[in-house]
Amino acid sequence: MPLYVNLPQNHDEFDVVIAGGGTSGCIIAARLADADPNLSILVIEAGLNNVGEATLTHPAFWISQIIPSSQFTLFYQGAPSKFLSGRGPVVPAGNTLGGGSSINLMQYSRGQRCDYDNWKTPGWSADDILPYMKKLETYSGPDPRQVHGHDGPIHVSGGTFRCERFSKDLLDSLGKAGWPETEDLNTMDTVNRSMRAMRYVDEQGNRQDTATKYLHPRLDEKHPNLHVVVRSRVDRILFNEDKKAVAVVYQPESSPESAPARTVKARKTVVLTAGAMGSPLILERSGVGNPDIIKRSGIELVADLPAVGENYDDHHMMIYAYKSNLEPNETLDGVISGRSKPADMIANKDKLLGWNGVDVQAKVRPSDEDVASLGPQFQAAWEKDFKPQPEKPLMLLASTICFPGDPTGQPEGQYFGMVSFTVHPFSRGHIHIRSSDLYSTPEFDPGFFSDDGFDIESHLWMYKKQREITRRMGVFQGEVASWHPQFPPGSKAACLETPDGTETANIEYSAEDDEAILQWLRGHVDTTWHSMGTCRMAPVNEGGVVDSRLNVHGVQGLKVADMGIPPSNVAANTNNTAMVIGEKAADILIQDLGLST
């Protein structure tokens, strides 16, 4: 029942210890507590409690969590990469109860049927996954195919505001490009369509995170054995002589640096839910992973699992900024720029509070003509991995109705951004410990564009497409040149500072223009906060870390249940998949613990 900053000294043994209070961990804890009130459960979360934090509760303030000063976000520094013009990208992750669900963009987006079927894992096909998708949600949009849930804890709605003028304008332009509007893009098989976006926001305008909707309501007298401790960073897991997980060591961070680490025993099982970045590091500090990495760090090897921390996957994102003729009450620019004061907005119950500024999204594939224009290497990869699966998108496209970044130095006005990201990139990275020290900086390379071909060429195609779409919009008032490639002098592809009527002719690009775009992509491609794959669910000889029941290979009493486990990517924002993993993991644990037949 209690939530602690410092766990009482006499609380040193539990039936289940959940190492990480993120998106999946909160769901697992809540479902286990409901299944058996006598089961003692401890959730250990490194970050802060999320209750009562206005910047988390109100969707309009989401961008405050991507700035380096955010206390609710961890930032992982990637290594400099030759594929990114020498840059080392930074990848954020949640650092609060609810994890990513408490700080993300709140975009409602499901993967495709082929995504889950391609996992080729018993119990995790699309048909297996759909009941959990429905279980977690109360969906307020149209549902003619009955694929959505209507009585789950997480509400899905349009929020309290939508800029209809912008939405209609963009949807009309997308339709002319061959991606017409549909009422539901999240049926698991719809592609080459666009829609008015739905959000993990209830109809009163509140963020729907898993800590608020699952965990906090159960910290009551009906669940006396559910305990949560925050500001406590998990260091490692301890195993007995039979390689069974028996305890978790963590560092209280609310105490002075000299405070001793704490050890809590786990009578039945340990569940690792520290996310795709955190879980592999904990495994390696516990002696589970690649023997070379474990031994060089001075740690005793417990289980030889070379895939721990490998296969890092993410969606590669690009954002482009545009000027608009929208009114101040039609964008979030007032919030982004600081012109609108959060306290005043809250006091006045401003309708923009329940809006994340993302009104339209699309799942898209290139035409045969587009594929051919990108060259033989791209075409070969397309025909092998995409053409046989016509419901598999290449990219997701969305809009932000505000300036899509730091507005410092930007003239006051109303802006919008176009956001595109590859959903099945070929590039892979890794994350590993450098030493046994809990606070040592990990060795991290997200691997963006490291396939050196298909991934960057996908963005070359999408840059041109989104630009044509945007120039045909009535709200378009020019491109923000500093957010676009630096085209050579005299280029026909040069940015328009102001519009000259509605654009109808396609932009002409030279070979030099294409090279300018590629250079821009290398210098600016970024994370979508969709880290996954570092604890893959697969057999050991296929690069696996956990089996289909989430058990870590080579040890006992330890499961991983977070975005580290997907064997391959999903064509969606990943919050939905993270919640599904939490729901299914809870069912698996309930069965394994004998709490149900």
N, C-alpha and C positions, 0 to 999 in steps of 0.2 A: 504493500500500500504506500509506504513513504517514498518521497523523492529527496535524495540527499545530495549535498555538496561534499560532505565527508561521511563515509559509511561508518556507523558505530563499530567499535572494536569487537564487540561480541557477535557481529554479523560476519561470520567467516566461512560459512558452509551453506550451499544451496543445492537443490536438485538439478537445476539448469542454469548455466551462466551464459548469457548472450553478450558477446564481446563486440559491441558497436550498437548504438541506438539510432541508426539511420533509417532510411525508408523501409527496408525489409525487416530490420530488427524490431521496430515498434509493432509491426503487424504480428510477427511471430510471438512476441511477448504477450500481446493482447489475446490472441487466439488460444495460447496455452493456458493463460489465466482463466479464461472462460471455460476451457475444457475440464479443468480440475482446480478448484480454489485451494486445495490442499497442497498443490505442487509449488514448492518454493522456487522463485525465479529472481535472478538478478540481471538487470541490464546495466552495462558499463559503457558510458558515453564520454568521449574526450571533450566534446564541446559544451556549450552552455545550454541551459533550459531555453525553450523557445516561447514559453507562455508570456503573454502580455507585451510582446515586442511589436510595436506598430509597423516597423519597417518590414517585418515578416508577414504580419497578418493582412496588411493592405496591399493588394497586387500592384498598385501604381508605383510602389517604392522598390520593386524587385531589382532595379539596376543598382541600388545601393549595395547589393551583396556581391557585385563583381569588381568593386574597387579594392585596391590592396589594403585599405584600412578596415575592411569589414571584419568584425570579431566572430562572425558566424561562418566564415569561409576559410578553408586551408588552400594554400597555393603551392603547387608542385612545379619546381623549375626544371624544364627540360634541357638537355644538353644541346649545344650549338650543332646545327646540322648543315651539311653541304647542300641538302635538298631544299633548304629554306634560306638560302643566301647567308648562311652563317648564323642565323637566329637560333635562339633556344626558347621555344614557346613555353608559356606558363599555363598550367591546367588547374582550374579550381575544383574543389570538392567540398561538400557540406561539412560543417564543424559545429553542429547543434543537434539537439533531439529532432528527429524527423529527417536528418541528413539532407540530401538533395531536394526532397519534397518540400522542405521548409524554406529553401532559398532559390528555387528554380523559376523558370518563366511561366510555369503552370499550364503549359500547352497540352491539351488533350490530344493524344495521338497514339494509335495502336499499330503494331507491326502487321505484316501481311501473313496470310496463311502459309505461303512458301517459306517465310523466314523461320517459323517454328518447325515446320516439317523438315527443313534442311538441317536442323539440329541432329536429326537421326538418333534420337535418344528415347528409349521407352518411357512412356508417361509424360512426355513433353511435346507431343505433336500439337498442331493447331486445334484439333478436336479436344485434346486433353486440356489445353490452355484456356479455351473460350469460357468454360464454366467459372474459372477464377476471375477472368476479366469481368464477367457479369456479377459475380459475387461481391466485388469490392465497390461497385459504383451505383449511384442513383443518377441516371442520365435523363436530362430534361429536354433533349433534342428529339427530332423525328426518328422513329425506329420501325419503319415498315417491315424490315426483315427480321425483327425480333432478335437482334444480336447484342443488345445492350441490357444492362442490369438496371433495376428500378427501385431497389430497396437496400442498397449497400451503404456503407459509412461515408464513402467519398462522393461528394456531389459534383456533378459536371453540368455547367450551364454556360450561358453567354455573359455572365457577370452583370454588372449594373450599367454598362455603357458599351456602345459600338458606334464607330464613326461610319454611318451609313453611306455618306457621300463618297468617302474613300473606298469602302468595301465594294460598292456597286461599280465604281470606276475601274478598280483593279480586276474584279471578276469579269467584267465585260472585255477588258483587254486580254486577260488570260484565255477567255473563250475564243477570241479571234486568233490567238496563237495555237489553237487546237486543244486547249485544256479547259473545257466548259465546266460550269458550276454543277455540283451535285449536292444533294441535301446531306449526304453522309459519306465522308471519305474514309471512315474507320470501320468498314464492314469486313476487313481483312483480305479483300480481293479487288478493291476499286483502285484504279490507276489511271493516269492521264486525265485527271479531274481536279477541280479546285472546289473549295467550300468556305463558307463563313465559319471561322474557327470557333471551336468550343474550348472551354478552359476548366482546369481544376479550381474553380471558384464557385461558391454557392450563389444563390440568387440574391442574397443580401450583400454580396461583394467580399466574402472572406476566403482567404487561401484555404485549400483543402490539403493539409499535410498529414502524414500518418501519425505523428506524435499527437496532434490535436484531435484527430478523429478516431484513433485506435487506443493509444496509450494513456493519455491523460484522463479520459473518462473512467478508466479502470483503477486509478489510484484512489480507491475508496474502501470503505469497510467491507464491501462484498468481495474484495480481492486482497485479503490481508497478507498474502504471501508473495505479492508482486512488489519488487523493490527496484528502484532506479537510482543510480549514482551518476552525477554529471561532473564535468571538469576532472575526469579521471582517464588517463590514456593507457590503453592496453599495451603492455610490453611483450609478453610471450605466454605461451601455454606450456604447462608442465605435464609430463607423461610418466607413468609408472614403468616397471620392468616389462610389462606386457604391451607397451606402446599404447596404453589407453590414456586419453586426456583426463586428468584428475584435478587440475587447478588452473587458475588464471592469475598471472602477476600483472598488476597495473600500478601506475604512478599517479597519486593524487596531485592535481595541478593547482588546487586552491591553496595548498600549503606552501611554505618556503621550499626552495629548491633542495634543501637538505633533508626534507621529509622522507622517511623511508618508504620504499615500495610496499604495497600491500599484496597479499596472496589470499585468494578465496578459493575454497575447494568446490568441485562440481561432483556431486554424488552420482548423477546419471549421465549427463552429456554437456558438452560445450558447443555452442553455435557461434561461428565466426561471421559477423555481419559488418565488417569495417569498410566495405566498399572495394571497388576494383583497384584502388590505389593502396588502401590500408591493409587489406587482408593478406596479400602476398608477403608484405613486409613482416607482419606478425608471424606468419608461417615460417619464414626464413629465420627470424630471431628465435623461433621455437625448435629449430633443427630440422625443419621439413622443407626440402627444396633441392636445388642443384648442389651436389656434394662440394664442388669447387667453390661456390659462393659461401656455403655454410662454413667450410673449413678455413677459408681465408679470413673469415670474420671471427675465428676463435670459438666457434660454437660446436657442440657435440652433435653429430649427425643422428637424427632419429629416423627419418624416412627419405629415401632417395627418390625425389620427384623433380626431374629437370624442368618441367613445364611451369613450375611456380614462378610467377612474375613475368613469364613470356606471353606472347600472343596479344600484347596490349593493342586494343582496337578503339577507335573513336570515329565520329563523323567529322569530316573535314569541312570547316565552315568559312564562307566569305560573306562580307557585308558591304553594301554599296549605299552611299548617302545621296539624297536628292532634295532639292528645294521644292516647296509646295505653295499653293495658294489657299491652304486650309486656314481656318480661323483658330485663335488661341484655345478656344473651348473644344476643339476637335482633335487635339494632339496632346501628348504628354510632355511637350517641350517645356512647359512651365515648371513641371516637376524636375526634369533633367537639368535645366539651367539654374534652378533655385529661385526662379521668380515666384513660384507658388510655394507657400510655406506649409510643410506637413501639418503643423499644429492647427493652422487655420483651416486646411482642408478637412481635417478630422472634426473640428468643432462645427464646421458648416455642413458636415455630411456630404461632401462633394461627391457627385456621381462618378467622377473619374477615379476615385479611390479603388473601386472594384474592377478596374480595367487594367490589363497588362499591355495594352497598346498593340496587340497582335490580332488582327481581325480576319486575315485571309491566309490560307495555307493550301498547298497543292503537292501532289505526288506525281512525278513526271518521268517520261522516257523519251529519248531522242527518236526521231523518225529514221527510216532506212537511209534517206538522203543525208541526214545529219551524221549518222554513223559513218557512212562512206567518206564524208568530208574530213573526218578526223584521222584518217590514215589507216594503213593495214594492221599495225600493232593494236590499235584501239578496236578495230573491227574484229580481229581474231578473238580478243578477249570478250567482246560483246557477244559474239556468236556462241562462244563456249559457255558463258556464265549467265547471260541475261536473255538472249533470244529464246532459249527453250522454256523460259518461265515468263510468259507475257504479263503476269500480274506483279512482277518484280520491278519496282521503280529504280531509276538510277539516282535521282536526287529529290530532295524536298525543297520547296520554295515557300517562303513566308514573308510577311511585311512587318515592319515596326513603324508605328505612326508617331515618330519622334526622331530626333537626331540619334543615330544608333551608336553613340560612343561619348567620349569626353567632349563636352561642348566648349571647353575653354578656347577662347580666341575665335570662336565661330560667331558671325553676326547674328544678332537676335532675329528670330523668325520662326517659321513653322516648317518642319522637315519630315521626311520619312526615309526609311531604309528598306532595301531588299536583301533578304537573307537567303542564302542557298547552301545546302550541304549534301555531300555524297553520303548515301546510306549503306553502301556495301563497298567501301574502299578495299583495295588489295594490300595497302601498306600496313605493316605491323611494327610495334615497338616493344619496349620492355621496361620493367621497374624492379630494382633489386636493392637490398641493403648493402651498405659499404662496410659496416662494422656491427658489433653487437649492441652498440649504444642506441638507445631508444630515440635520441634526438639527433642522430647523425643524418645528414642530408642524403636521401637515396640516390642511387644511380638510375636516372630516368631519361628515356628517349621515347617520346610518343610516336616517332617514326613517320610523321606526316610526309606524304609525297615520296616516300622511300622506294616505292615500286618503280619510280622514275619513268612514268608513262601514263597509264590509264587514268590514274587518279587526278593528275593535274590537267589532263586533256578533257576530262569531264567538266572541270571548272572553266576551261577555255570555252567550251560549248555553252555552258550556262551563263557565263558573263555576257555573251552576245545576245542570248535569248532574253534574259531579264532586262537588258537595256532596251531592246526593241519594244518589249511589253510596256516598260515604264514610260518611254517617250510618247506612247499612244494614249496615255492617261490624261484626262482633263485637268487633274490637280498638279501635273508636272510643271515645274517652273525652272528647270535647269538642273544640271548635275553639279554636285560639290566636287570640284576637280581634285582636291586633295584626297578624296576617297576613291579615285579611279586611276587606272594606269596613266603613266606619263607618255603620251603618244608623241612620236617625232614631229618636228615642225612641218606644217603643210599637210598633215594626215587628215584624210576624210573622216577618220574616226574620232577626231578631237572632241572634247567635251563641249556641251552647250551650256553656257553660263545663264542664258535666258531662252525660253522657248520662242519659236517663230511660228505660231499656229500649231495645229495638230500634226504630228509627224506621221507620214505614211510610207515613205521610202525606207528600205532597209539600209543600214549603215554598211559602207564598204570598208573592208579591212585588208591591208596589205600584209605581206610576210613580216615586214618590220613591225606592223601593228600587233600581229600575233605574238611576236617575241616580246614586245612591251607588256602585253597582257600576262604572258608566262612569268616574266620577271616580277610583275606586281603580285601575282599569285604566290610565288615563292616567298616574297617579302611580307605577305600579309595573311596567309591562310592561318586559321585559328581553330581552337577546340570548340566543340559544341557542348562541353561539359558531359559528354556521353561516354565516359571511360568504361571499358568492359574487357572481359576475356582473359584476365590474368590468373584465373583459377578454373580453367575450362572444365566443363562437364563432359568427359570422354574417357575411354580406356587409357591406361598409362602409355601404351605403345602408340597411341594416336595423339599424344600431347595433352593428356588429361591430368587433372588434379583431384577431381571428385567424380563419384559415380552417379548414376541416375537418381539415387536417393540422397545425394549430396554428401555422402561420406567421403572424407579425405582418404585417398589410397594409401595403404601401408600403415595406417594407425587405426585406433578404435576410439569411439566416443567423441568424435570431432566431425562437425559438418561445416560447410561454407554455404551461405545462403544470401548472396548479394549479386551485384552486376558483374562480379568477377567470373561467374559460372557460365554465361552464355557461350556456346561453342562457336557461334558466328553472329553477325550483326543483325539488326532489325531495322526495317524501313519506317522509323518513327522516332519521336522524342522518347527517351528511354524510361521516363518515370513510370509509365504504365507497366512495362516489363519488370521493373524493380518491384512494384507492388504485387504483381502476379507471382513473382518468385517468393515473396514473403508469404502470400496466401498458400501457395502449394507447399512450401517448406513447413508451414505450420501443420498442414494436414499430414505430411510425412512424419513429423515429430510426434504428433498425437497418436499415430498408428504405432510407431516404433516404441513409444513409451507405454503402450498398452492402455491408452486412455479412451479408446473406442474400438469397436470391432471392425 
